[in-house]
């Protein structure tokens, strides 16, 4: 062993929470002040969402608050992301609703406990590095299908339809709506439409303000002041408790384990996927790097605690995590404080929640569904290769019309078969890059795989070379490319795709997102060696035409020349 050789870090380093990392680096009073502001901001956003998502899931509003407080605190405190905000999310609405309808609330508690064990086991087995490579068509089709179901479930309260019970089946649900359409209540529709309009206007003209909270408070004031006869939280659920319940362990039997195993698997799968997607989004916004397996273990512990306190399944919430970052959060302390603030809101404001109109909460969930639908990404993937388009549409259809678990299984299996077919067509290409990129220790320095090529680059230029098919498993490599740079933010990136024989829809989406991210950071991108099927797909999906900060050249040598000119031009403009 040479003097410079370093032994591999112990495995347990990969499970150290990011909170510990932050404290090691030095946590100042100034950072705490920023975390307080961010935590309060996220708590204000999460307050109406937690109640609305719980009601949509077939539970009572306080269950959503308990989940956001208990699970939110633990996900931030124990997780592998600096900025993750945990709590109830729209992805769970459908599965939670079905479990409660079929097995009761005790069945949901038991299923969530089983899911927490699965999540911890997945993290300890280091499956997080595989889960985060889920194909984009599967993820988009799945989330878009859930968004459609959530939107559909809010029609009754938004229009104030007088119905005894709404069927769980999507088609039967709309049949019931049409049969009872003449029973809608204009006052409920007015409150719901007014709340929805307020959210849209505030997002357009005051995006930093908590539109959801304003809509809920505004709707409550109007209903209370005018004594409108519309359904409220109080009229349907009664008063909300202002304290946390005592922990409770459900009856555990072998029969219940077998009966609830499919539901538990779906909960664990959703929690794992959404939490890692949220962590990846946070990485993209901040340039940081999360540890996926540590995040899975934290999600498992948080879900177990939420279940014991009578809450709902929880996971990382992408929109709330993004709000946390935009509000100036510096560490996981912001997420922990968000839970503390929610506990304070619950203690002091619970009696007032009974005045909240359900039509206003329906408006909130309609906007949540629109955000989950990823409409633009859905349309973008319809231009992808036919195989990816088929995976997208099939996953979407099965999610909305059949079952979430079936949709996940079919989507993943079909994507895997499609990948094997593409690999068979590209078997002559030898790859020298590691496709699955494992977690790393925060205190272990990452070096480039092709340092000799970097030494030849002009100052201020970085490069990344792909070898083999640019499929869904390689997407995270491109997202992490800035983390591999050793010289800070470069002025130019060269992406060498000469050895890429094919690219799928996920790869094209990742490439488009990377270019957009570089444009926001004033970094030029040069793509070289693009040919054959990758060039065709890139053109079809609009990646290489009319893009600022992007140039496409034929060879690596030409890319070096263009990069040198761009660096010289930027240097001259600064001087």
N, C-alpha and C positions, 0 to 999 in steps of 0.2 A: 504494500500500500504506500503510495507516495505521500509526501508531506501535505499536499493540497487535497488529498482524497478525504471525503466526508462520509461517515456512516449514515445509513438511512435513518430517518427520524422514527422514533417508536410509534407504533400504530395508534396508541391512545391520543397522540397529538392531533389526529384528525377529528377528534370528538371534543376538543376544547371549545367551549362557546365563544362566539365573537366578543361577548362582553368581557371575557378574560383578556382577549387580545387587546381590546381598547384600553383596559386598565393597565396592561403592561406597557403600552405605548405612551401612557401618560394622559390622564383625563383631567382637564382644567375646569375651573369655575365658569369660564366663558363658554366652554362646550356644554356645560350643564344648563346654562341659561338658554342656549339655542335648543337644546333637547326639551326643555320645559315648554317653550313656544310651540315646537313641532308636536309634542305630545298632546297639548291642549287643542291644537287645531285638528288633529286626527280624531280626538275624542268627540269633538263637536260634529264631525262628519259621520263618525261611527254610531252615534247615539240613535238617530232615526233609522239607520240601516239595520242595526242589530234587532230592533223591534220589528221592523217590516219583514226581514228575512225569516224571523221566527214565526210570525203569523202565516206567511206564505208556506212555511214548512209544515203547517198543521199543529204548531205548538203555541204556547202563550208568549206574549211579548217579553216577559221577564226572563224566559229561557235564553233569548238572544243576548240580553244584557249580561247574564251570568257567564255565557260562553265567551263574550268579548272580554270580560274582566279576568276570568280564571285562565282561559287558554291564551288570551292575548298577552298577559303578563309572562307566562312560561315560554311561549314561542319566542318572544323577544329576548328573555333572559337566558335561555338555554340554547338558542338556535345558532346556525352556522352562517347567518347573514347579519350584517350590521344594521340593516334598515327594515327588516321584515316586520309587518304588522299582521297579527293573526286575529282570527275571529270567525263568526259565521259568514258564509259566502253564498252567492247564487248557485254555485255548482252543486251544493248539497240539497237545494230545495226539493228537487224531484225525489231523490232517493230517501230523504228523511220523511217526506210526506207519505211515501209508499210504505215505509217500515212502520210508521206510527199507525197508518190505516190498517195494516195487516197484523201487526204484532203488539200494538199498544206502545205507550211511551216507555215502559220497562223493557220492551224488546229493543227499542232504539238505544237505551242505555247499555244493554248487554252487547249489542252489535258494535257500538262505539268502543267499548272496552276491548272487544276482540280485535277491532281495527287498530287500536293503539298498540297491541302486542305485535301485530303484523308490521306496523311502521317501525317500531324499535328493532325488530328482527331484520327488516330490510336495510336499515341503517347499519347495523352491526355486521351484516353480510356484505356491506358496501355495494348495494344495488342502486344507490342514488346516482352513481356515475353512469348507470344504464338507463334509469327511468327518465333522466332529463334529455335523452336523445329521442323522445317520442316524435314520430313523424308529424310535420305541420298539418297535413290534410286531416289526420285523425284528430288532432287537438282542435283545429278550427271547426271541423264538422261536428264534433262533440259539443263544444261550447256554444256554437250557433244553435244546435238542437235544443240544448238546455235553455238558451235565451228565448226561443220560441215557446217552450213550455211555460216558462215564468210569465211571459207576456200574456199567454192564454189564461193562466190561472188568475190574473188580476182583472179580467173583464167583469166579473160579478160585482166586486166592490167598487170598481171605477164607475160603472154605470148604475150601481145600486140595484141590481137585479134581485127580485124576490124569489129565492130558490131555497129549497130545503137542504139539498146536498149537491155538490158539484162532482160529477164522475171523475175518476182518476185518469181514465183513458182519454187521449187527446181528441180523437174523432167523436167519441160519445160526449165529451165535454162541450164541443161546439154544437152538437145536435141539441143538447140541453139548453145552451144559450139561445139558440134560434127558437126553441119552443117557448121560452119564457121572455122573449125580447119585449113583448108588449107590457111587461111588468117593471120596466126600468123606471127609476126615480130621477126626475130632472134636477132636484136639488143636489143629490149625490154626484150626478154628472157635472154639474156646475162647479162644485167644490173640487172634484178630481181634475177637471179640465183647467180650472184656474191654477191649481197647484202645479200641474204639468207645464203650463205656459210660463209660470214664474220661474221654474227650474231652467227651462230653455233660455229665457231672456237673461237670467243671471249668469248662466254659463257663457252666453255670448258677450255680454257687456261687463260682467263683474266676475270673471272666472276664479278669482282668489277667494271669493266669499262662499260660505257653506250653503249652497243653494238648497240642498235637501232639508237642512234644519229650518231655513226660512220658509220653505213650502209647508212643512209640517206645522210650525208655529203659526204661520199666517192662516192656514186652514183651520187650526184650532180656535184662533181668535175670532174668525168670521162665524164659525158654527156656534161658539159660546155667546157672542154678542148678539147675533140675530136669532138665537134659539132655534136653529135649523134642525129638522127631524131627519137626521142622517145617522148611520151606524158609526159608533166610535169605539175606541178600545174599552171604555168603561161599560158601554151598553152590551158588548159581546163577551168581554173577558172579566169584567169587574175591576177592582182596584189592583194595582201592581205592588208587590212587596218591596220595601226599600232596604232590605238586608239580604245577604247571601244565605242560602239554605245550608243545613248541615250535610256533610257527606253521607252518602247512602250506597251500599253495595247490593246489587240485585241478586236474586236467586240464580245460582249457577248449576245447570244440569247438562248432561250429555246430549239430551234431546234438543235443548235450546241452542247448544253449540252447532249441532248439525243443521237445525232449522234456519239459523241466522247467519251461517257462514257466508253464503253468497252476498248478502247485504253488507256484512262486515268487510268482505273483500272489496266491494265497490267503494265503500267509504274510505278504506285505506288507499285504494288506487287514486281516488279523486284527491284526497289530502296530499298524497305524495306528488302527483302531477302538478296540481295548482300551486303548492308551496314552492316547488322547484322552479316553475315558470315565473312565479313572482320574484324569487331570488335572482333569476337570470335577468329579469327586467330591471331590478334594482342595480345589478352589476353594470348593465348597459347605461344606466343613468348616471352612475357615480364613478365608473372605472374601477370599482373594487371587485373582489372575487370571493364568492361564498363557498362554503364547504357543504356539499349536498348530503353526505351521510350524517353529519352532525345535525343538519336541519331535519332529516327524517326522524332521528332519535328524539329530538325536541318536540316534533309534531306528535309523536307517539305518546310521550309523557304528558303533553298538554291536553291531548284528547282524552286520556285516561282521567286526568284531574277534572276536566269539564264534565265527563260522564258521571263521576262520583258526586259532583255538586249539582247534578240535575240539569246540566247544560246540553248543548247540541254538538255535533261534530264541528271541528274547526280546522282551518288551514290558513296559509298565507293569502292575504287579500291584495290583489294586484293594485287596484285603484287606491286603496288606503295606504299601501306602501309607497306608491308614487306621490301621494299627497304628503306623506311624511318627509320624503326626500326634498320635495319642492318647498316645504316649510322650514328647511334648514337643519334637519336632524343631523347629528354628528355620531351617534352611537346607538346601541340597543336600548339605552336608558330612555330614549324618546318613546319607544314602544311600550316599555314598562310603565312609564308615566301616563301614557294614553289609557292604560287599564286602571290606574289609580284615579285619574280624573273621571272615568266612567263610573267607578264605584262611588265617587262623590256625587255625581249627577243622579245616580240611582237613589242614594240616601236622601237627597234634598228635593229632587224633582219628581219622584215616583208618583206622588198624589196627583200631580198635574197631568200625567200621561193619559189619564182616563178621558180627557177631553179631545184627544187626537182623533180626527176623523179617519176612518179606514180608506176613504176615497183618496185622501192625501198620501197615505202610505202606499196605495196602489199606484199613484203617479210616480212615487219614488222608485218602486220596483219596475215600472215600465221603463224608466230611464236606465236602471241597472241592466235590464234585459237588452236594451239597445246597445249599451256599452259592451256587454258580453257577446253580442252577435258578431262582432268583428266584420261588419258588412263589407267594408272595402277590401279586407284581406280575403274574404270569401269570394268576392268577384274576381280578385287577382288570381286566386288559385284555380278558378274556372278556366284560365288561360294556360294552366300548367299542362304537362303531358297527360294523355288520356288516362293512364293508370292512376296518377295522383288525383285527377278529377273524379274518377270513379270511386276512389277511397273516400274522398271528401263527401260526395253526395250520398254514398251508402251509409257512412257513419252518421251523417246528418239525419237521414231518413229513419234509420233504426233508432236513433236517440229519441226523436220526436214521436214516432209511431209505434215502436215496439218496446224496447227496454234498454236502460243505460248499460247494464252489464253486457248484454248481447252486442250492443253497438261497439263497446270497447274491445271485446274479444274479436269480433269480425273485422273491425278496422285495423287492429294491430296485426292479426294474422294475414289479412290481405296485403297490408303494407310490407310485411316480411316476405311474402311470396313474390311481390313485385320487386323487392330489393334483390332477392335471389335470382330472379330472371335477368335483372339488369347486370348483376355481377357475372352471371354466366356469359352474357354477351361481351363483357369486358375482361374476361379472365386472362387475356394475354398481357394486361397492364400489371406490372409489378409495383406494389406500393411500399414505400420505405417510411411512411409516416404512421405513427400510432393513431388508430382511428378512435378508440375509446380513451379519453383523456381523464385520468383518475384525479381524485382530490389531492391537494398538496398541503404541506405544513406551512402555516403563515410565516415561520421563521426559517424556512428552507428556501434558499435562493433558486429561482427558476431560470434556466439558461436555454438559449435557443438550440434547436436540434441541428441547425445548419449554420453554425457560427462562422465557418469559413466563407460562406457567401455574404454574410453581413459585413465582414471585414472589407469586402470589395465595393460596398455601396458608398455613394457620396455622403458627406455629413448631412444629417437631417432627413435621410431617406431610410425607410424600413421596408422589408419584403417578407412575404409569406408564400410558401410554395406548397401546393397540393399535389399529391400523388395518388392516382386512382379515382374512382367515382366520387363525385361531390354529392353524396346522398344525405339523408337526414342524420346519420350518425356523425357526419363531419361538420354539421352546422355550428356546434358549440365551439369548434376550433376557430372558426372565423370570428365568432363573438368574443373569443378570448385573445384575439391577436394583439390587441393593445397591451394586454398583461404580459406578453412575451417580450415586449420591447425593453431594452436595457438603458436607453438614452433619453427617457422622457418622451414627451409628445413629439412625434416626427412631423415634418412638413409635407412629406410625400410617402404614400404607401404603394408598393409594387405587389400586385397579386399575380403570381405566375401560375397559370392554369394550363400550361402546355401539356402536362401529363394527366389531364382530366378528360376521360373519354365520354363521360355523360354527367348530366346534372338533373336532379329531380325538382319537384315543386318546392320542397323545404329548402333545398340548397339555393334556388333562385330567390326565394323570399329572404333568406339570410344575407345573400349578396346585396340585394336591394336595400335592406336595413343597414348593412355596414356602410354602403356608399352614402346613405342619408346621414348616418351618424358622423362620418368623416366631414361631410359638407357643413354640418352644424359646428364642427370644431375647426373649420378652415383648413382642412387637410385634403390635398389632392390625392386621387386614386388613379393608378395606372394599371390596367389589365393587359397582360401579354399572353400570347399563345392560345387565345380562345379560338376554337375551331370545331367543325362538325356539329354534333348534336348540342353541345353546350352553347355554341353561337346561335343556333336556331332557337333554342329555348329562351336564351337571353333576349333575342329580338322579339319573340312572341310575347314575352311578359314585360316588354318595354324597359329593359334594364340598361341598355347601352346607347339608347337614342335620347337626345335632349337632356342629358344629365350634366349639371354643373359639377365642377371639380372632378371630372372623370374623363380619362382618355384611354382609348383602346389601340394597342399597337401589336405588331405581329411577333416580334422576338424580344427576348430578354435584353439583348444589347440595345435595341431601340428604346426599351423602357428606361435603361440607365441614362441614355442621352437625354430623353425628355425630362427625366427626373432632375438631372443636373441643370437643365435650363430653367425649370420651375424653381429650384432652390436658389439659383443665381438671381432670378427675377424677384423673388420674395426678399432676398437679402438686400438687393439694390433699393427696393421700395422702402425698406425699413431705414436704410442709411440715408 
